[in-house]
Amino acid sequence: MNQKSTNVVWERSLITRQDREALIGHKSFVLWFTGLSGSGKSTLAHAVEKKLYEKGCSTFVLDGDNVRHGLSSNLSFSEEDRKENIRRIGEAAKLMTEAGIIVLTAFISPFRGGREMVRNLFPHGEFIEVYCNASLEVCESRDVKGLYKKARAGEIKNYTGIDSPYETPVNPEIVVTTGIDNIYSSIHQVIMYLKNRGLL
């Protein structure tokens, strides 16, 4: 994105990210949950956060619907605005990791380019892409909000999986088969990855 702000200088903090991590007692990083609507992103993100919280970690979940109530309330669901939404989330997550927080995000984030843009904001290994893999059929069967039904009826335009594409991650750090596995198995898979990486 083009920088429109002028005459701005980055202010250096007297407290480093490493200082904050040492105070909190763990590394900070981003768990980026992506997948179709209904694939279990929010459910899994909040469940993993609870497990991390119980381990004494400082955490926060950035959820798609919640963010659109405030930070991205002026954005539509056009392709351009969806990219801007993801850019904003990426920048917010970056600031939060600088504060020493483990950030969990739950967004469809349908475009590979958008996810790669956010990945490039972080040092290598600190952006962990979690692909919640569930078929469209399974996601539609979980359609508690009735959004797929409305999209099929043409009442909602640019709906991912119906008339707007979802670009499957190519090399995600974690693939959770949320269309098949239960929530406990999915939580365990994410936590074990973090332990094996030495992040917990």
N, C-alpha and C positions, 0 to 999 in steps of 0.2 A: 504494500500500500504506500502511496506517495505521502511523504511527510509534509503536512500543511502548516504545522506550527513552526514559527520562526523565532529567533532570538531566545532559544531555550537551551539551557546547559544542564547536563546530568549532575545532580548533587550527590557527592560521596558520603555515605554514612560512616559514623565513627564506630559503629557496631557491624561486624561482618556477618554474613550468612553462617559461617563456621562458628562464630560466637553464639549465635542463636541456636544452632543445632546442638552445640555442646551444653547449653543451658537446658534445652528440652530433653536431650538424651537420645536423639535418633536423627537419622538423615531425613531430608525432605525430598520429595519427588512427586510426580504426577501419575496417577492411574487413570488412563483415558478409556472409559468404557464406550464402545461404539457398537451399533447394530440397529436393525429395524425397530420401528415402534412395536412394542410388545415382546421384544426379545429378552427382556429382563434386566436391562441396564440399570435402571433406578433401583430396583429391588436388590440387585447384587451389590451395587455401589454402597447403598446404605447398610446392608448386612456386613460387608467387609469393613466399612467404617466402624460399626459397632464393635467388631472383633478387635480392630486396631485400638480403639478407645479403651477397651478392656485391658489391653496390654500397656496402657499408659501413654499412647501416642497422641500427639496433637494433630487433629484431622479436621477436614471440612469437605462437604459434598457440594459441588456446583451442579445443580440439576436443571435440565433443559427448560421445563415449564416455569420453574421458579425464577430463572434468570430473565425470562421473557416478561415477567411482571415488573422488572425494574431496569436493569442494565441494558437490555435489548428490547424494551417495550416499544420503541419507535421503529422496529424492523418488521418487515413482512416475511413471507415464506418464499419469496422469489429466490432464484439461484444466487443472485448478487447479494441479497440481504442475508441469506443463510451463510454465505462465506464470511460476511462481516460479523455475523453472530459468533462464528467459530474463532475469528481473529480476536474479538473482544474477550472471549473466554480464555483463549490462550494467554493473552497478556495479563488477565486477572490471575490466572493460575501461576504464571511466572512470578508475579509480585508476592503471591502467597507462599510459594516455595522459598523465596528470599527471606520471608519471615520465619522459616523453619517448619512450615506446616506441610503435612502430607495431604495433597489435594486429590480428590476423587471426582471425576466429571462424568456425567451421564447425559450424553447428547447423541442423537442419531449420527451427526457429522458424516453425511453420506458421501462426501467427495474426498478421494485420496489426496488431492492437492491441498485441501484445507487441513487435513490431518498432518500432512508432511510439513506444511507451513508452521503449525504449532510445534511439531517435533523439533524443528530447526531453531526454535527459541531456547531450547534447553541443552545443557551439556550432554554428551553421549551417556546413555544409560539412565537418565533421569526422567525420560518420557516413556512410560510403559503402556503400550497399546493393548487393550483387552477387548478382543472381538467376541461379542455375545452372539454366538452362531445359532440361530433358530430359523427354520424355514418360514416363508411367507404364510404358508397354510397354518402353521402353529401360531404365528403372531396374530393372524386374523382370528383364530379361535379364542385368543385372549383379549379380544378387542373390547375391553371394559368401558372405554370412552365412546365407543361407536364410531370412531374416526375412519376406520377402513370401510365400514358400511357407507358412510357419507361420501368417501372418496370414490367408491364403486358406483355410487349414484350420481356422481358428477357435482356434488354439493361442495366438495373441497378440491381445489386445484393444487397441482405440484406436490402431491402427497407421495412420499418416498415408498417405493415398492409397487405403486399403482401407476401413476403417470409421471413419476420422477425417479431416476435411478438411484440405487444404492451400490456404491463401488466397494466391493469386498476388500478388506485389507490384504496386502500381498505378503508381508512378513511381520505380523503382529507378534509381540512378545508372548502373549497368552491367548489361546483360543479356548473359550469355555462353551461347551455344547449345551447352551441353556434351553434348547428345544427338547433335550432328552434328560440331562442330568438334573438332580434335585438341587435345591439351594445350598444344602450343607456340603455336598460334593463340590459345588462351584466355589464356595467360600474357601474350602480347604485347598483347592487348586491354586487360587490366587495367593493365599497366605504362604503356602509352601514355596511358590516362586519367589516371593519376597525374602523368605528365610534362606533359600538356596543362593540368592544374590547377595546375602549379607546385609540386607536393608533393614532387617528386624533383629 
